[in-house]
Amino acid sequence: MRLTDFWARLEEAFGPGYAASIASDQVLSQLGGRTVEQALAAGEETHVVWRAVVAAYPDRVPARLR
């Protein structure tokens, strides 16, 4: 998954403002206690980070975006 696709999915699932907050503020255990931004900056693959977001918010991410 391209980084631009990742951000588009995140914004579609959460809305632009909340997506930014999720990425910068929400620590996910699936990412080793890092935020989305920290995991991506550390070189984590986008599909791994996306799966972590889906696992953390299964009710917010539509099936078509999984």
PDB file of N, CA, C and O in Angstrom:
ATOM      1  N   MET A   1       0.853  -1.179   0.000  1.00  0.00           N
ATOM      2  CA  MET A   1       0.000   0.000   0.000  1.00  0.00           C
ATOM      3  C   MET A   1       0.898   1.241   0.000  1.00  0.00           C
ATOM      4  O   MET A   1       1.830   1.353   0.796  1.00  0.00           O
ATOM      5  N   ARG A   2       0.603   2.140  -0.886  1.00  0.00           N
ATOM      6  CA  ARG A   2       1.340   3.405  -0.934  1.00  0.00           C
ATOM      7  C   ARG A   2       0.952   4.283   0.253  1.00  0.00           C
ATOM      8  O   ARG A   2      -0.152   4.184   0.790  1.00  0.00           O
ATOM      9  N   LEU A   3       1.871   5.125   0.639  1.00  0.00           N
ATOM     10  CA  LEU A   3       1.629   6.019   1.763  1.00  0.00           C
ATOM     11  C   LEU A   3       0.444   6.934   1.490  1.00  0.00           C
ATOM     12  O   LEU A   3      -0.343   7.208   2.396  1.00  0.00           O
ATOM     13  N   THR A   4       0.304   7.409   0.261  1.00  0.00           N
ATOM     14  CA  THR A   4      -0.838   8.266  -0.072  1.00  0.00           C
ATOM     15  C   THR A   4      -2.150   7.501   0.060  1.00  0.00           C
ATOM     16  O   THR A   4      -3.159   8.070   0.479  1.00  0.00           O
ATOM     17  N   ASP A   5      -2.146   6.222  -0.292  1.00  0.00           N
ATOM     18  CA  ASP A   5      -3.348   5.392  -0.120  1.00  0.00           C
ATOM     19  C   ASP A   5      -3.672   5.201   1.360  1.00  0.00           C
ATOM     20  O   ASP A   5      -4.836   5.224   1.760  1.00  0.00           O
ATOM     21  N   PHE A   6      -2.633   5.013   2.160  1.00  0.00           N
ATOM     22  CA  PHE A   6      -2.828   4.857   3.598  1.00  0.00           C
ATOM     23  C   PHE A   6      -3.539   6.079   4.180  1.00  0.00           C
ATOM     24  O   PHE A   6      -4.536   5.952   4.890  1.00  0.00           O
ATOM     25  N   TRP A   7      -3.006   7.274   3.865  1.00  0.00           N
ATOM     26  CA  TRP A   7      -3.599   8.498   4.417  1.00  0.00           C
ATOM     27  C   TRP A   7      -5.014   8.725   3.885  1.00  0.00           C
ATOM     28  O   TRP A   7      -5.877   9.208   4.617  1.00  0.00           O
ATOM     29  N   ALA A   8      -5.254   8.388   2.643  1.00  0.00           N
ATOM     30  CA  ALA A   8      -6.598   8.525   2.076  1.00  0.00           C
ATOM     31  C   ALA A   8      -7.583   7.616   2.804  1.00  0.00           C
ATOM     32  O   ALA A   8      -8.700   8.026   3.120  1.00  0.00           O
ATOM     33  N   ARG A   9      -7.166   6.389   3.065  1.00  0.00           N
ATOM     34  CA  ARG A   9      -8.042   5.451   3.803  1.00  0.00           C
ATOM     35  C   ARG A   9      -8.300   5.943   5.213  1.00  0.00           C
ATOM     36  O   ARG A   9      -9.432   5.895   5.695  1.00  0.00           O
ATOM     37  N   LEU A  10      -7.250   6.417   5.879  1.00  0.00           N
ATOM     38  CA  LEU A  10      -7.412   6.894   7.248  1.00  0.00           C
ATOM     39  C   LEU A  10      -8.387   8.067   7.295  1.00  0.00           C
ATOM     40  O   LEU A  10      -9.257   8.127   8.163  1.00  0.00           O
ATOM     41  N   GLU A  11      -8.235   9.000   6.352  1.00  0.00           N
ATOM     42  CA  GLU A  11      -9.142  10.148   6.309  1.00  0.00           C
ATOM     43  C   GLU A  11     -10.558   9.747   5.933  1.00  0.00           C
ATOM     44  O   GLU A  11     -11.516  10.329   6.442  1.00  0.00           O
ATOM     45  N   GLU A  12     -10.708   8.773   5.059  1.00  0.00           N
ATOM     46  CA  GLU A  12     -12.049   8.318   4.702  1.00  0.00           C
ATOM     47  C   GLU A  12     -12.736   7.630   5.874  1.00  0.00           C
ATOM     48  O   GLU A  12     -13.942   7.782   6.067  1.00  0.00           O
ATOM     49  N   ALA A  13     -11.981   6.884   6.648  1.00  0.00           N
ATOM     50  CA  ALA A  13     -12.556   6.162   7.779  1.00  0.00           C
ATOM     51  C   ALA A  13     -12.886   7.080   8.955  1.00  0.00           C
ATOM     52  O   ALA A  13     -13.893   6.884   9.635  1.00  0.00           O
ATOM     53  N   PHE A  14     -12.034   8.086   9.196  1.00  0.00           N
ATOM     54  CA  PHE A  14     -12.180   8.895  10.408  1.00  0.00           C
ATOM     55  C   PHE A  14     -12.484  10.367  10.169  1.00  0.00           C
ATOM     56  O   PHE A  14     -12.799  11.096  11.109  1.00  0.00           O
ATOM     57  N   GLY A  15     -12.392  10.811   8.918  1.00  0.00           N
ATOM     58  CA  GLY A  15     -12.527  12.237   8.635  1.00  0.00           C
ATOM     59  C   GLY A  15     -11.166  12.891   8.790  1.00  0.00           C
ATOM     60  O   GLY A  15     -10.335  12.418   9.566  1.00  0.00           O
ATOM     61  N   PRO A  16     -10.926  13.979   8.058  1.00  0.00           N
ATOM     62  CA  PRO A  16      -9.588  14.588   8.042  1.00  0.00           C
ATOM     63  C   PRO A  16      -9.066  15.024   9.415  1.00  0.00           C
ATOM     64  O   PRO A  16      -7.912  14.754   9.748  1.00  0.00           O
ATOM     65  N   GLY A  17      -9.881  15.677  10.190  1.00  0.00           N
ATOM     66  CA  GLY A  17      -9.425  16.169  11.493  1.00  0.00           C
ATOM     67  C   GLY A  17      -9.143  15.060  12.479  1.00  0.00           C
ATOM     68  O   GLY A  17      -8.111  15.062  13.151  1.00  0.00           O
ATOM     69  N   TYR A  18     -10.049  14.123  12.566  1.00  0.00           N
ATOM     70  CA  TYR A  18      -9.873  13.025  13.523  1.00  0.00           C
ATOM     71  C   TYR A  18      -8.778  12.075  13.063  1.00  0.00           C
ATOM     72  O   TYR A  18      -8.085  11.496  13.899  1.00  0.00           O
ATOM     73  N   ALA A  19      -8.604  11.899  11.767  1.00  0.00           N
ATOM     74  CA  ALA A  19      -7.541  11.032  11.244  1.00  0.00           C
ATOM     75  C   ALA A  19      -6.176  11.567  11.680  1.00  0.00           C
ATOM     76  O   ALA A  19      -5.300  10.796  12.073  1.00  0.00           O
ATOM     77  N   ALA A  20      -5.999  12.872  11.610  1.00  0.00           N
ATOM     78  CA  ALA A  20      -4.735  13.484  12.037  1.00  0.00           C
ATOM     79  C   ALA A  20      -4.493  13.236  13.521  1.00  0.00           C
ATOM     80  O   ALA A  20      -3.367  12.963  13.935  1.00  0.00           O
ATOM     81  N   SER A  21      -5.539  13.332  14.309  1.00  0.00           N
ATOM     82  CA  SER A  21      -5.426  13.089  15.744  1.00  0.00           C
ATOM     83  C   SER A  21      -5.107  11.622  16.032  1.00  0.00           C
ATOM     84  O   SER A  21      -4.261  11.321  16.874  1.00  0.00           O
ATOM     85  N   ILE A  22      -5.777  10.722  15.340  1.00  0.00           N
ATOM     86  CA  ILE A  22      -5.494   9.288  15.499  1.00  0.00           C
ATOM     87  C   ILE A  22      -4.022   9.030  15.197  1.00  0.00           C
ATOM     88  O   ILE A  22      -3.349   8.318  15.942  1.00  0.00           O
ATOM     89  N   ALA A  23      -3.526   9.600  14.117  1.00  0.00           N
ATOM     90  CA  ALA A  23      -2.159   9.347  13.670  1.00  0.00           C
ATOM     91  C   ALA A  23      -1.113   9.899  14.635  1.00  0.00           C
ATOM     92  O   ALA A  23      -0.072   9.277  14.847  1.00  0.00           O
ATOM     93  N   SER A  24      -1.383  11.045  15.209  1.00  0.00           N
ATOM     94  CA  SER A  24      -0.362  11.679  16.042  1.00  0.00           C
ATOM     95  C   SER A  24      -0.505  11.424  17.535  1.00  0.00           C
ATOM     96  O   SER A  24       0.483  11.482  18.268  1.00  0.00           O
ATOM     97  N   ASP A  25      -1.718  11.143  17.997  1.00  0.00           N
ATOM     98  CA  ASP A  25      -1.959  11.076  19.437  1.00  0.00           C
ATOM     99  C   ASP A  25      -2.244   9.685  19.996  1.00  0.00           C
ATOM    100  O   ASP A  25      -1.955   9.419  21.163  1.00  0.00           O
ATOM    101  N   GLN A  26      -2.799   8.807  19.191  1.00  0.00           N
ATOM    102  CA  GLN A  26      -3.266   7.515  19.689  1.00  0.00           C
ATOM    103  C   GLN A  26      -2.143   6.481  19.661  1.00  0.00           C
ATOM    104  O   GLN A  26      -1.651   6.124  18.591  1.00  0.00           O
ATOM    105  N   VAL A  27      -1.741   6.004  20.827  1.00  0.00           N
ATOM    106  CA  VAL A  27      -0.724   4.964  20.936  1.00  0.00           C
ATOM    107  C   VAL A  27      -1.421   3.616  20.763  1.00  0.00           C
ATOM    108  O   VAL A  27      -2.399   3.320  21.449  1.00  0.00           O
ATOM    109  N   LEU A  28      -0.909   2.806  19.842  1.00  0.00           N
ATOM    110  CA  LEU A  28      -1.515   1.507  19.549  1.00  0.00           C
ATOM    111  C   LEU A  28      -0.600   0.382  20.019  1.00  0.00           C
ATOM    112  O   LEU A  28       0.577   0.336  19.661  1.00  0.00           O
ATOM    113  N   SER A  29      -1.144  -0.513  20.816  1.00  0.00           N
ATOM    114  CA  SER A  29      -0.343  -1.640  21.297  1.00  0.00           C
ATOM    115  C   SER A  29       0.124  -2.517  20.143  1.00  0.00           C
ATOM    116  O   SER A  29       1.191  -3.127  20.211  1.00  0.00           O
ATOM    117  N   GLN A  30      -0.684  -2.578  19.076  1.00  0.00           N
ATOM    118  CA  GLN A  30      -0.325  -3.384  17.907  1.00  0.00           C
ATOM    119  C   GLN A  30       0.917  -2.847  17.200  1.00  0.00           C
ATOM    120  O   GLN A  30       1.539  -3.552  16.406  1.00  0.00           O
ATOM    121  N   LEU A  31       1.271  -1.607  17.491  1.00  0.00           N
ATOM    122  CA  LEU A  31       2.455  -0.992  16.890  1.00  0.00           C
ATOM    123  C   LEU A  31       3.588  -0.875  17.905  1.00  0.00           C
ATOM    124  O   LEU A  31       4.485  -0.045  17.755  1.00  0.00           O
ATOM    125  N   GLY A  32       3.538  -1.705  18.931  1.00  0.00           N
ATOM    126  CA  GLY A  32       4.593  -1.692  19.935  1.00  0.00           C
ATOM    127  C   GLY A  32       4.564  -0.463  20.819  1.00  0.00           C
ATOM    128  O   GLY A  32       5.609   0.004  21.273  1.00  0.00           O
ATOM    129  N   GLY A  33       3.368   0.067  21.066  1.00  0.00           N
ATOM    130  CA  GLY A  33       3.246   1.242  21.916  1.00  0.00           C
ATOM    131  C   GLY A  33       3.634   2.536  21.225  1.00  0.00           C
ATOM    132  O   GLY A  33       4.025   3.506  21.875  1.00  0.00           O
ATOM    133  N   ARG A  34       3.523   2.543  19.905  1.00  0.00           N
ATOM    134  CA  ARG A  34       3.838   3.748  19.127  1.00  0.00           C
ATOM    135  C   ARG A  34       2.566   4.288  18.492  1.00  0.00           C
ATOM    136  O   ARG A  34       1.556   3.593  18.389  1.00  0.00           O
ATOM    137  N   THR A  35       2.642   5.540  18.072  1.00  0.00           N
ATOM    138  CA  THR A  35       1.554   6.125  17.296  1.00  0.00           C
ATOM    139  C   THR A  35       1.744   5.731  15.833  1.00  0.00           C
ATOM    140  O   THR A  35       2.791   5.206  15.453  1.00  0.00           O
ATOM    141  N   VAL A  36       0.738   5.985  15.030  1.00  0.00           N
ATOM    142  CA  VAL A  36       0.833   5.750  13.587  1.00  0.00           C
ATOM    143  C   VAL A  36       2.011   6.525  13.010  1.00  0.00           C
ATOM    144  O   VAL A  36       2.818   5.968  12.265  1.00  0.00           O
ATOM    145  N   GLU A  37       2.113   7.794  13.346  1.00  0.00           N
ATOM    146  CA  GLU A  37       3.202   8.623  12.823  1.00  0.00           C
ATOM    147  C   GLU A  37       4.566   8.090  13.236  1.00  0.00           C
ATOM    148  O   GLU A  37       5.489   8.059  12.423  1.00  0.00           O
ATOM    149  N   GLN A  38       4.705   7.672  14.483  1.00  0.00           N
ATOM    150  CA  GLN A  38       5.976   7.130  14.956  1.00  0.00           C
ATOM    151  C   GLN A  38       6.332   5.837  14.223  1.00  0.00           C
ATOM    152  O   GLN A  38       7.481   5.637  13.830  1.00  0.00           O
ATOM    153  N   ALA A  39       5.348   4.969  14.041  1.00  0.00           N
ATOM    154  CA  ALA A  39       5.594   3.696  13.361  1.00  0.00           C
ATOM    155  C   ALA A  39       6.015   3.922  11.912  1.00  0.00           C
ATOM    156  O   ALA A  39       6.946   3.280  11.426  1.00  0.00           O
ATOM    157  N   LEU A  40       5.332   4.829  11.228  1.00  0.00           N
ATOM    158  CA  LEU A  40       5.691   5.121   9.836  1.00  0.00           C
ATOM    159  C   LEU A  40       7.075   5.764   9.753  1.00  0.00           C
ATOM    160  O   LEU A  40       7.861   5.433   8.865  1.00  0.00           O
ATOM    161  N   ALA A  41       7.372   6.671  10.666  1.00  0.00           N
ATOM    162  CA  ALA A  41       8.681   7.327  10.675  1.00  0.00           C
ATOM    163  C   ALA A  41       9.808   6.341  10.953  1.00  0.00           C
ATOM    164  O   ALA A  41      10.935   6.531  10.498  1.00  0.00           O
ATOM    165  N   ALA A  42       9.495   5.280  11.706  1.00  0.00           N
ATOM    166  CA  ALA A  42      10.493   4.260  12.025  1.00  0.00           C
ATOM    167  C   ALA A  42      10.671   3.254  10.890  1.00  0.00           C
ATOM    168  O   ALA A  42      11.510   2.357  10.971  1.00  0.00           O
ATOM    169  N   GLY A  43       9.868   3.413   9.824  1.00  0.00           N
ATOM    170  CA  GLY A  43      10.019   2.540   8.668  1.00  0.00           C
ATOM    171  C   GLY A  43       9.073   1.354   8.620  1.00  0.00           C
ATOM    172  O   GLY A  43       9.234   0.463   7.785  1.00  0.00           O
ATOM    173  N   GLU A  44       8.097   1.335   9.499  1.00  0.00           N
ATOM    174  CA  GLU A  44       7.112   0.246   9.472  1.00  0.00           C
ATOM    175  C   GLU A  44       6.346   0.294   8.157  1.00  0.00           C
ATOM    176  O   GLU A  44       6.003   1.373   7.674  1.00  0.00           O
ATOM    177  N   GLU A  45       6.083  -0.852   7.588  1.00  0.00           N
ATOM    178  CA  GLU A  45       5.337  -0.932   6.330  1.00  0.00           C
ATOM    179  C   GLU A  45       3.925  -0.387   6.524  1.00  0.00           C
ATOM    180  O   GLU A  45       3.301  -0.602   7.563  1.00  0.00           O
ATOM    181  N   THR A  46       3.432   0.321   5.512  1.00  0.00           N
ATOM    182  CA  THR A  46       2.106   0.926   5.627  1.00  0.00           C
ATOM    183  C   THR A  46       1.013  -0.107   5.820  1.00  0.00           C
ATOM    184  O   THR A  46       0.056   0.149   6.550  1.00  0.00           O
ATOM    185  N   HIS A  47       1.127  -1.267   5.187  1.00  0.00           N
ATOM    186  CA  HIS A  47       0.071  -2.273   5.355  1.00  0.00           C
ATOM    187  C   HIS A  47       0.051  -2.826   6.777  1.00  0.00           C
ATOM    188  O   HIS A  47      -1.007  -3.210   7.274  1.00  0.00           O
ATOM    189  N   VAL A  48       1.199  -2.870   7.432  1.00  0.00           N
ATOM    190  CA  VAL A  48       1.256  -3.322   8.832  1.00  0.00           C
ATOM    191  C   VAL A  48       0.586  -2.280   9.730  1.00  0.00           C
ATOM    192  O   VAL A  48      -0.171  -2.625  10.637  1.00  0.00           O
ATOM    193  N   VAL A  49       0.869  -1.020   9.472  1.00  0.00           N
ATOM    194  CA  VAL A  49       0.267   0.058  10.265  1.00  0.00           C
ATOM    195  C   VAL A  49      -1.239   0.104  10.026  1.00  0.00           C
ATOM    196  O   VAL A  49      -2.014   0.305  10.962  1.00  0.00           O
ATOM    197  N   TRP A  50      -1.651  -0.081   8.780  1.00  0.00           N
ATOM    198  CA  TRP A  50      -3.083  -0.070   8.480  1.00  0.00           C
ATOM    199  C   TRP A  50      -3.798  -1.202   9.204  1.00  0.00           C
ATOM    200  O   TRP A  50      -4.875  -0.994   9.763  1.00  0.00           O
ATOM    201  N   ARG A  51      -3.214  -2.397   9.203  1.00  0.00           N
ATOM    202  CA  ARG A  51      -3.824  -3.528   9.919  1.00  0.00           C
ATOM    203  C   ARG A  51      -3.962  -3.220  11.403  1.00  0.00           C
ATOM    204  O   ARG A  51      -4.945  -3.614  12.031  1.00  0.00           O
ATOM    205  N   ALA A  52      -2.985  -2.520  11.966  1.00  0.00           N
ATOM    206  CA  ALA A  52      -3.058  -2.138  13.375  1.00  0.00           C
ATOM    207  C   ALA A  52      -4.211  -1.169  13.619  1.00  0.00           C
ATOM    208  O   ALA A  52      -4.917  -1.281  14.621  1.00  0.00           O
ATOM    209  N   VAL A  53      -4.400  -0.223  12.712  1.00  0.00           N
ATOM    210  CA  VAL A  53      -5.516   0.722  12.834  1.00  0.00           C
ATOM    211  C   VAL A  53      -6.847  -0.031  12.757  1.00  0.00           C
ATOM    212  O   VAL A  53      -7.747   0.215  13.560  1.00  0.00           O
ATOM    213  N   VAL A  54      -6.972  -0.936  11.803  1.00  0.00           N
ATOM    214  CA  VAL A  54      -8.206  -1.722  11.655  1.00  0.00           C
ATOM    215  C   VAL A  54      -8.467  -2.542  12.917  1.00  0.00           C
ATOM    216  O   VAL A  54      -9.604  -2.618  13.383  1.00  0.00           O
ATOM    217  N   ALA A  55      -7.422  -3.153  13.469  1.00  0.00           N
ATOM    218  CA  ALA A  55      -7.585  -3.960  14.682  1.00  0.00           C
ATOM    219  C   ALA A  55      -7.992  -3.114  15.882  1.00  0.00           C
ATOM    220  O   ALA A  55      -8.768  -3.558  16.729  1.00  0.00           O
ATOM    221  N   ALA A  56      -7.464  -1.893  15.951  1.00  0.00           N
ATOM    222  CA  ALA A  56      -7.779  -1.010  17.076  1.00  0.00           C
ATOM    223  C   ALA A  56      -9.161  -0.384  16.970  1.00  0.00           C
ATOM    224  O   ALA A  56      -9.779  -0.061  17.984  1.00  0.00           O
ATOM    225  N   TYR A  57      -9.652  -0.210  15.731  1.00  0.00           N
ATOM    226  CA  TYR A  57     -10.941   0.445  15.495  1.00  0.00           C
ATOM    227  C   TYR A  57     -11.811  -0.371  14.542  1.00  0.00           C
ATOM    228  O   TYR A  57     -12.183   0.126  13.479  1.00  0.00           O
ATOM    229  N   PRO A  58     -12.136  -1.588  14.892  1.00  0.00           N
ATOM    230  CA  PRO A  58     -12.879  -2.437  13.946  1.00  0.00           C
ATOM    231  C   PRO A  58     -14.265  -1.900  13.581  1.00  0.00           C
ATOM    232  O   PRO A  58     -14.770  -2.185  12.496  1.00  0.00           O
ATOM    233  N   ASP A  59     -14.870  -1.144  14.459  1.00  0.00           N
ATOM    234  CA  ASP A  59     -16.210  -0.617  14.183  1.00  0.00           C
ATOM    235  C   ASP A  59     -16.180   0.674  13.363  1.00  0.00           C
ATOM    236  O   ASP A  59     -17.202   1.078  12.808  1.00  0.00           O
ATOM    237  N   ARG A  60     -15.026   1.318  13.285  1.00  0.00           N
ATOM    238  CA  ARG A  60     -14.920   2.589  12.555  1.00  0.00           C
ATOM    239  C   ARG A  60     -14.471   2.436  11.107  1.00  0.00           C
ATOM    240  O   ARG A  60     -14.775   3.278  10.261  1.00  0.00           O
ATOM    241  N   VAL A  61     -13.742   1.347  10.828  1.00  0.00           N
ATOM    242  CA  VAL A  61     -13.191   1.160   9.486  1.00  0.00           C
ATOM    243  C   VAL A  61     -14.153   0.313   8.665  1.00  0.00           C
ATOM    244  O   VAL A  61     -14.378  -0.853   8.991  1.00  0.00           O
ATOM    245  N   PRO A  62     -14.725   0.880   7.603  1.00  0.00           N
ATOM    246  CA  PRO A  62     -15.657   0.117   6.769  1.00  0.00           C
ATOM    247  C   PRO A  62     -14.976  -1.103   6.125  1.00  0.00           C
ATOM    248  O   PRO A  62     -13.783  -1.082   5.824  1.00  0.00           O
ATOM    249  N   ALA A  63     -15.754  -2.140   5.929  1.00  0.00           N
ATOM    250  CA  ALA A  63     -15.220  -3.394   5.363  1.00  0.00           C
ATOM    251  C   ALA A  63     -14.515  -3.155   4.033  1.00  0.00           C
ATOM    252  O   ALA A  63     -13.508  -3.804   3.750  1.00  0.00           O
ATOM    253  N   ARG A  64     -15.014  -2.252   3.223  1.00  0.00           N
ATOM    254  CA  ARG A  64     -14.422  -2.014   1.906  1.00  0.00           C
ATOM    255  C   ARG A  64     -13.037  -1.374   1.985  1.00  0.00           C
ATOM    256  O   ARG A  64     -12.293  -1.394   1.005  1.00  0.00           O
ATOM    257  N   LEU A  65     -12.687  -0.811   3.132  1.00  0.00           N
ATOM    258  CA  LEU A  65     -11.373  -0.203   3.305  1.00  0.00           C
ATOM    259  C   LEU A  65     -10.366  -1.135   3.983  1.00  0.00           C
ATOM    260  O   LEU A  65      -9.187  -0.805   4.105  1.00  0.00           O
ATOM    261  N   ARG A  66     -10.839  -2.290   4.415  1.00  0.00           N
ATOM    262  CA  ARG A  66      -9.952  -3.207   5.114  1.00  0.00           C
ATOM    263  C   ARG A  66      -9.113  -3.930   4.141  1.00  0.00           C
ATOM    264  O   ARG A  66      -8.290  -4.758   4.530  1.00  0.00           O
TER     265      ARG A  66
END
